[in-house]
Amino acid sequence: MIDIPLLDLESRQSVKDQFTFEGKVALVTGAIGQIGMMSAAGFAELGANVVVADIERFKNQLDKLAGDLTAKFGHECIALTFDAADETSVQVMLDKIVEKFGTINVAHSNVGIGMPADQGEYDKNTWDRIMDTNARGTMIMDCALARIMKKNQKGGAIVNTASMSASIINRRPEGCDYEVIYPASKACVIHMTKGLAMQYMKDGVRINTVSPGYVYSAAHFEKTQQDITFNIETTPFKRYATADEVTGAVLYLCSDLASYTTGTDICIDGGYTIW
Ligand SMILES: NC(=O)c1ccc[n+]([C@@H]2O[C@H](COP(=O)([O-])OP(=O)(O)OC[C@H]3O[C@@H](n4cnc5c(N)ncnc54)[C@H](O)[C@@H]3O)[C@@H](O)[C@H]2O)c1
């Protein structure tokens, strides 16, 4: 016999009760970017105390964001700066959260960079910066978060931002060069997430990824009109996503609704990877 009760309408858990972050502490990194900012707002709307974190250069914007979230949703939100590629900086930032709120229950580890020089030729600086931030930074963050979640004995959930580029190479107009390092770094994020999901399962920590397609954000502001048009035409939905179209998957994966889900990826790409 299996020791799991069959459910009926009386014994089922309310979906709404499982889709809340009341009393929880949520961390969102890369929070000044469009995707991170929308996650932070989502967590705050669903009841969490949210910590928004990004690089020192955005300190003023971060402080304003934390203040706006607190004012709009009524739960205390704070801002912290850090460098995702620096282990000490990550740990110092997380220690400040634990000191302030006691623990971290859920996190959207969302920092990621691409570089214009990533055009199919080996360049050490480009390789190091992208891999350090996207791949090594994700490993550092997830392991440090899992240690905190293990300690609080309630477990937790982490969502890493990968990309549709983890499983495909983005199409390019005829004759243009291809990004190589960024997609490789995001493939690393997806595969690493599976390993980390297994490693920290015993501690009650679930770890998953979201893989956005083209989301209109700062990363695209410097693209040429030709590139933007090409991206739209090669996406089956024939448009970019807005950042809040990624939010639902992040919140779902961090919520109790996803209690049986770990080591997996949700792709939000307007159909791009169907082809
Ligand atoms: N926009 C897209 O089309 C798209 C598509 C697929 C995946 N993604 C991924 O989504 C995530 C969010 O991207 P976005 O579109 O909001 O772009 P974004 O570039 O606006 O946001 C990324 C944020 O990360 C921060 N950051 C960069 N390096 C950091 C570091 N070392 N330490 C701390 N913070 C750092 C930046 O300051 C920025 O605010 C990234 O991981 C990105 O790779 C974006």
The ligand as an ORCA input file, in Angstrom:
! r2SCAN-3c Opt
* xyz 0 1
  N      15.785     39.809    -21.573
  C      15.845     38.686    -22.231
  O      15.514     38.622    -23.414
  C      16.323     37.434    -21.540
  C      16.133     36.207    -22.177
  C      16.557     35.042    -21.559
  C      17.150     35.098    -20.315
  N      17.334     36.313    -19.719
  C      17.975     36.315    -18.408
  O      17.090     36.922    -17.495
  C      17.835     37.488    -16.413
  C      17.362     38.903    -16.165
  O      17.598     39.654    -17.327
  P      16.863     41.012    -17.748
  O      16.330     40.807    -19.094
  O      15.955     41.497    -16.668
  O      18.163     41.894    -17.979
  P      18.972     42.955    -17.196
  O      20.325     42.926    -17.808
  O      18.234     44.210    -17.214
  O      19.033     42.389    -15.676
  C      20.109     41.720    -15.123
  C      20.457     42.388    -13.792
  O      21.548     41.670    -13.217
  C      22.424     42.620    -12.633
  N      23.790     42.097    -12.563
  C      24.646     41.882    -13.585
  N      25.822     41.433    -13.128
  C      25.702     41.364    -11.769
  C      26.577     40.963    -10.737
  N      27.832     40.555    -10.989
  N      26.124     40.998     -9.464
  C      24.866     41.416     -9.169
  N      23.983     41.806    -10.128
  C      24.400     41.778    -11.411
  C      22.366     43.832    -13.557
  O      22.800     44.998    -12.903
  C      20.900     43.837    -13.960
  O      20.123     44.694    -13.143
  C      19.304     37.337    -16.801
  O      19.833     36.194    -16.166
  C      19.249     37.110    -18.289
  O      20.372     36.400    -18.779
  C      16.936     37.474    -20.294
*
